[in-house]
Amino acid sequence: MANKEQFVAAVDIGTTKIVSLVGRLNENNKLEVLGISRTASKGVKRGVVLNIEETVNAIQTTTTEAINQSGINFKEVFVGIAGQHIKSVRNRGYINRDSYDSEITKEDLQNLINDMYKIPVDVGEEIIHVLPQSYIVDSETGVKNPIGISGRRLEGNFHIVIGQISSARNIEKCINRVGLDVKQLILEPLASSTAVLTDDEKEAGVVLVDIGGGTTDIAVYYDDIIRHTAVIPFGGNVITRDIKEGCSILQRQAESLKIQFGSALGDMAQEDKVVTIPGISGRDPKEISFRSLAYIIQSRMEEIIDAVSYEIENSGYMDKLSAGIVLTGGGAMLRHINQLVKFKTGLDVRIGYPTEMLAADTPEEINQPIYSTSIGLLLKGLEYYRETKDEPLMDREKEEVGEVFEEAHKQDIRKNNKKIFKGGRILENLKNTLSDIFDENDVKM
């Protein structure tokens, strides 16, 4: 049996979905997903928890299911954080050491990083991450890893991620309410980057763009170092809202239209095809052409791309991105999205799947852009345990899940859970939903 340190659990609290998952590092150093559960998210808007009760219920549902599937009773989880309140700054700090001759140690680096957590921030804000970029030992610049080098003055350039205290506390409150502890809050674009970017891309220069439901997260890498992070406060949901208003249909119909027939390029959509939407409460049905649907999507998607381009320019690395842009998240599954982004930015584009670190026998359904952040949180968790030599609080054998979860079972909360997995296989919820709204005769040539 694998060591305890190899098990890890995470909760991805998104605007459209909440995912709980458990994984372990297998003998080939690849991530094996042991349990995963997904349900609709109703208490989160633009990455920020606004309804504690709704969010707690969703977390309770998915964590119970993940425990049941994996047989691992976990007590602590790694959780993602995003939202409009996230901002990043650059800062430089230094420490003077006692001797020129002694080697720089890991403790020296940690002391320097700990100092960065003490820099002043605005009222109501806190530092979430301190990410080292490069070090200077005495007058030697551009040192990536100074451990073992002799020198008296150690300086460091840091990328510091700042967020609202209230937002972080609300996430922790939701997790605590289901009897779990937050082991670490992780910026979501950092998690997604870990799941989908290759080492070569990070070295050559790349932008990770994670298009979620409520936010679009950005991370810029160059020379294997994180250079810029940002969270744009809109994503796929604004496209759905535009379709709903533009076509005068229901929200769920707009979402299904976007997924099943949507395209990010109006000119690529078929002009002679229309889809018939059933009328509301017996009213006459509506006919919507594929092309007009695509133009609605394209206009909003261009707005998102413009905001992404602004952030890339802001990072100062626009001219150094040899590997271009990697798109991931639910929004990356839109047809022709890579062509539109390439046309608008002039950069090379690929769709990012969390394949890089997943075990070979992982079901294809997990290896989707929509799960990039979730898989990345597990990978970040494994990284944390490896670096800190901490042992995760979880049991391999099934034990009593605790009063909170027992209560969830009594209420049979899982009946309402739009589970993605059941017994390791995907339920075709989306397919069923679409077939409720459309039938084969709705699409006309």
QUITA-V996828 format. One record per backbone hydrogen bond with DSSP energy under -0.5 kcal/mol. CO is the residue of the C=O (numbers start at 1). NH is the residue of the N-H. E is the energy in kcal/mol with one decimal. If there is no record, write none. Layout:
# QUITA-V996828
co: <CO	CO>
nh: <NH	NH>
e: <E	E>
This chain:
# QUITA-V996828
co: <3	4	6	8	9	10	11	11	12	12	16	17	18	19	20	21	22	22	23	24	24	26	30	31	31	32	32	35	37	39	40	43	43	45	46	47	48	50	51	52	53	54	55	56	57	58	59	60	61	62	63	64	65	66	67	71	72	73	75	77	77	78	79	81	83	87	89	91	93	95	95	102	104	105	106	107	108	109	110	111	112	113	115	116	122	124	124	126	129	130	131	134	135	136	136	137	139	140	142	143	146	149	152	152	153	153	154	155	156	157	157	158	158	159	159	160	160	161	161	162	163	164	165	166	167	168	169	170	171	172	173	174	175	175	176	181	181	184	186	187	187	188	189	190	191	192	193	198	199	200	201	202	203	204	205	206	207	207	208	208	209	209	210	210	211	212	213	213	215	215	216	217	218	219	220	220	221	222	225	228	230	232	232	235	235	236	237	238	239	240	241	242	243	244	244	250	251	252	253	254	255	256	257	257	258	262	264	265	265	266	270	270	273	274	275	275	277	279	280	283	286	286	288	289	290	291	292	293	294	295	296	297	298	299	300	301	302	303	304	305	306	307	308	309	310	311	312	312	313	317	318	320	321	324	325	325	326	327	328	329	330	331	334	335	336	337	338	339	340	341	342	348	350	351	353	353	355	357	359	363	363	366	368	369	369	371	372	373	374	375	376	377	378	379	380	381	382	383	384	385	392	393	393	395	402	403	404	405	406	407	408	409	412	413	414	416	417	420	422	425	427	428	429	430	431	432	433	434	439	440	442	442	444>
nh: <6	7	25	23	78	21	13	80	14	19	41	14	39	12	37	10	34	35	8	26	32	29	26	33	359	24	34	22	20	18	42	50	51	48	84	82	45	52	55	56	57	58	59	60	61	62	63	64	65	66	67	68	69	70	71	73	74	395	181	183	184	11	186	188	86	162	160	158	156	97	154	151	148	109	110	111	112	113	114	115	116	117	118	119	125	165	166	163	161	132	159	157	143	138	155	140	141	137	144	135	149	104	97	154	138	155	95	136	93	133	134	91	160	131	161	89	162	128	129	87	126	168	169	170	171	172	173	174	175	176	177	178	178	180	179	77	183	79	81	190	191	192	193	194	195	196	197	202	203	204	205	224	223	322	323	221	209	326	210	219	211	328	212	217	331	236	235	237	212	217	232	210	230	208	227	228	206	225	222	220	218	216	234	238	239	240	241	242	243	244	245	246	247	248	249	254	255	256	257	258	259	260	261	262	262	335	266	268	269	269	273	291	290	444	277	288	286	282	283	279	277	288	275	293	294	295	296	297	298	299	300	301	302	303	304	305	306	307	308	309	310	311	312	313	314	315	316	317	316	320	321	322	324	207	327	350	209	352	211	332	333	334	337	264	340	341	342	343	344	345	346	325	327	353	355	356	358	31	362	366	367	368	371	329	372	375	376	377	378	379	380	381	382	383	384	385	386	387	388	389	394	75	76	73	406	407	408	409	410	411	413	412	415	416	417	418	419	427	425	422	429	432	433	434	435	436	437	438	442	443	276	444	274>
e: <-1.5	-2.0	-1.3	-2.9	-1.8	-2.3	-0.8	-1.0	-1.0	-2.1	-1.7	-2.1	-1.9	-3.2	-2.4	-2.4	-2.3	-1.6	-2.5	-0.6	-3.1	-2.1	-3.0	-0.6	-2.9	-1.9	-0.6	-2.6	-2.3	-2.5	-0.6	-3.0	-2.3	-2.0	-0.5	-0.6	-2.7	-0.5	-2.0	-2.9	-2.3	-2.0	-2.5	-2.9	-2.3	-2.3	-2.9	-2.0	-1.8	-2.5	-2.4	-2.3	-2.5	-2.2	-2.2	-0.6	-1.3	-1.2	-2.3	-2.8	-0.8	-2.2	-2.9	-2.1	-1.6	-3.4	-3.2	-3.2	-2.6	-0.5	-2.7	-1.0	-2.7	-1.6	-2.4	-2.6	-2.0	-2.5	-2.9	-1.8	-1.2	-1.1	-1.5	-1.4	-1.8	-2.6	-0.5	-2.5	-2.3	-0.6	-3.0	-3.0	-2.6	-0.6	-3.1	-2.9	-0.8	-2.0	-0.5	-3.0	-2.4	-2.5	-3.6	-0.6	-3.1	-0.6	-2.3	-2.4	-2.1	-3.1	-1.0	-2.2	-0.6	-3.0	-0.5	-2.5	-0.5	-2.9	-1.3	-2.5	-2.8	-1.8	-2.8	-2.2	-1.7	-2.2	-2.8	-2.0	-2.1	-2.9	-2.0	-0.6	-1.1	-1.7	-2.0	-2.6	-0.8	-2.1	-2.2	-0.9	-1.6	-2.7	-2.1	-1.8	-1.5	-2.1	-2.2	-2.0	-1.9	-2.5	-2.1	-2.1	-1.6	-1.3	-2.4	-2.9	-0.6	-3.0	-0.5	-1.8	-0.8	-2.5	-1.0	-2.5	-2.9	-3.2	-0.6	-2.7	-2.3	-0.5	-3.1	-2.9	-2.0	-3.2	-3.7	-1.3	-2.0	-1.5	-2.2	-3.0	-2.9	-2.5	-1.0	-1.1	-0.7	-1.8	-2.3	-2.0	-2.3	-2.5	-2.5	-3.2	-2.3	-0.7	-1.7	-2.4	-2.5	-2.0	-2.5	-2.4	-2.2	-2.8	-2.6	-0.9	-0.8	-0.6	-0.5	-0.8	-0.7	-1.0	-0.8	-0.6	-2.5	-2.4	-0.5	-2.6	-2.6	-0.8	-1.3	-0.6	-3.4	-0.5	-2.8	-2.0	-2.1	-2.2	-1.7	-2.0	-2.9	-2.2	-1.4	-2.6	-2.5	-1.0	-1.7	-2.5	-2.4	-1.8	-2.1	-2.9	-2.1	-1.8	-2.3	-2.6	-2.3	-1.4	-0.8	-1.0	-1.0	-1.9	-0.7	-1.3	-1.3	-2.2	-0.5	-1.9	-2.8	-4.2	-2.7	-1.4	-1.7	-1.3	-1.5	-2.8	-1.9	-2.4	-2.2	-2.4	-2.5	-2.4	-2.4	-3.4	-2.7	-0.6	-1.7	-0.6	-1.3	-3.7	-1.7	-1.6	-1.1	-2.5	-2.0	-1.1	-1.5	-2.8	-2.4	-2.2	-1.4	-2.2	-2.6	-2.0	-2.4	-2.1	-2.3	-2.3	-2.1	-2.2	-2.6	-1.5	-1.4	-2.6	-0.6	-1.6	-2.5	-2.6	-1.6	-2.2	-2.4	-2.2	-2.2	-1.1	-1.9	-1.5	-1.4	-0.5	-2.4	-1.8	-1.3	-2.2	-2.2	-2.3	-2.9	-2.9	-2.3	-1.5	-1.3	-3.5	-2.3	-0.7	-1.1	-0.6	-1.4>
